[in-house]
């Protein structure tokens, strides 16, 4: 998000939310969004393309509802950009060479149901990408005889429960801890019992329905980022770097690209290079679109504002010509100085080619619709010692079938 130049020291951390279906990922985000929008006449929160930007002032407004002392804590971050990842494909496309675009993740688990197959799929992806995460043990309000305290800090609401209710929650958390220990995680504990957050995964019990524990989750998350990850958040004033989240056809607009900008600045009219099906594609940003503030996004007549410039970290929609063959999950680079065009082209080409495989050796043929999915498939097959003959993005062609039969 754009801020005055003298304050551009670090960018907002990019936070991804993962978890099993119906475990409350969206409910937690909607609770924070909705509460803050009601608190202000013109909310500073912006609903981005699959992402919500929360300025620090609005986060403090939310924290104050739980405890005044929470809002008074020193927070050096400009805000947080939370990515909604409805499925693994969305998260897999949050990629860049060397790891994930997300700085940290929230793994949501229904505390009453426990871990599920998709939970472990999420954990495997986070592990592969070396992305640190916090566990939100959600739906504590569904525990039998639980007495809810709206917006309360977790320990405040926990200490007001009867002993048998506390025992039940403790047992459920121990079960989650046991499951993670079996999966090879050496340290996992409830957040208030952790001394070194670099060595243990924190569990924060929450309720997306009553808001209990959500302020606690935000504080733990921001504390982790502030203490251990700020070196990753250094802001660059240079040409934007990003990743393509999705390419789609829009009525009246033609093909559009949803891009997550994780570094630098993009201006309207900037030329850029992005990964394509056959080779990198050069195009020009005819329009940069960001949705209106949340209190207006509910109006379906006009959801987007056209802007002249966007800085990291941001989710934007770009209108450009000749982007039909752009591949989701591919690198996005603004050229900047024209003398740098060849270097940018080679950088994008090299990153895409580092994932593609084409050999004459016997093995399976992998085709995926996005670069992120292809990368994940390759990692999975390689770890299982399955030989790969061809790995590429795009539709299945006749030659792929022939190669698979050889």
Secondary structure, DSSP 4 states (H G I P E B T S, - for coil): ----GGGTTBPPEEEEEEESTTSSHHHHHHHHHHHHHHH-SS---EEETTEEEEEHHHHHHHHHHH-HHHHTS----SEEEEEE-SSHHHHHTSEETTEES-SEEEEEEETTT---HHHHHHHHHHHHTT-EEEEEEE-GGGSTT----TT--HHHHHHTS-HHHHHHHHHHHHHHHHHHHHTT-S-EEEGGG-S-TTTSEEEEE--TTT-TTHHHHHHHHHHHIIIIIGGGGB---SB-EEEEEEEEEETTTEEEEEEEEEESEEETT-EEEE-BSSS-EEEE-SEEEEEPBHHHHT-TT--EEEESEEESSEEEEEE-SS-TTBPTT-EEEE--SGGGHHHHHHHHHHHHHTT-EE-SSS-EEEEESSHHHHHHHHHHHHHTT--EEEEEESS--HHHHHHHH-
